[in-house]
Amino acid sequence: MSSTAPASGTKSDRKLQHILWHAAEVFAEKGFEGASIRDISRSSRVSLSGLYYYFESKQKLLYLIQYHAFSSILEELQSRLASVADPEKRLAILIQNHLDYFLRHPVESKVLSHEAEALEEPYRREVAAIKRRYYQLAMEIYSELVEAGGARSINPRIAVLGLFGMINWVYTWYNPKVDPQAKELAGTMAQMFLNGVMNGQSRGAAVGATPAADGAGSGKSGGFRAHKNGGR
């Protein structure tokens, strides 16, 4: 779906990819509710009749963007994992595969993250099925890691969703001028997920400890308040 991706498939397939990329760009800029089919027509330079040849509604277009994106991520991950047995390497592959897509497709990534709730039935159910397979595969990798002694046996749902929380929003802050490419970045994130950022010499801070008197973490001006859109 990337505008820089090499053309492949039939002429009709390439035109559809062209439309999907421009639609994602418009949705990312204006939001799904604020965007119109005419906006997409102007951006893609495809006539309204030409657009309706490929989809019958704006909902169908959002569905195609999401379905194609999540299918691509899952299929590429399964291919990369096929010949790898080591759980820690499989986890690193999961992270790198996710980052590879999100960094190559920042426009689509914004749509995936911000317009997840805009999709209606039956499209939502179909996309949810792919996302569920992706989540279950991540859960399997984490379970393999625990069984191999490479991770503590903590709540797997929290662990896996926490991992996705770390990697899903990378497109909002990634700067190719100063940040490493996907492979190195994935390695860093895998180590952070597995080992945290401590060097093994704790200064006595403990989970659940009372916040310091200066108000850090207390919800005052100096604290960080989590937000459903990633703190933005």
Protein Blocks (a to p, Z undefined) as FASTA:
>chain_A
ZZkbccehjfklmmmmmmmmmmmmmmmmnojklpcfklmmmmnopafklmmmmpcbfklm
mmmmmmmmmmmmmmmmmmmmmmpcblklmmmmmmmmmmmmmmmmmmlmmmmmmmmmmpcc
fklmmmmmmmmmmmmmmmmmmmmmmmnopaccddfklmmmmmmmmmmmmmmmgcfklpcc
fklmmmmmmmmmmnojbehiaghiaehiacdfkoponlpakbccddfkloZZ
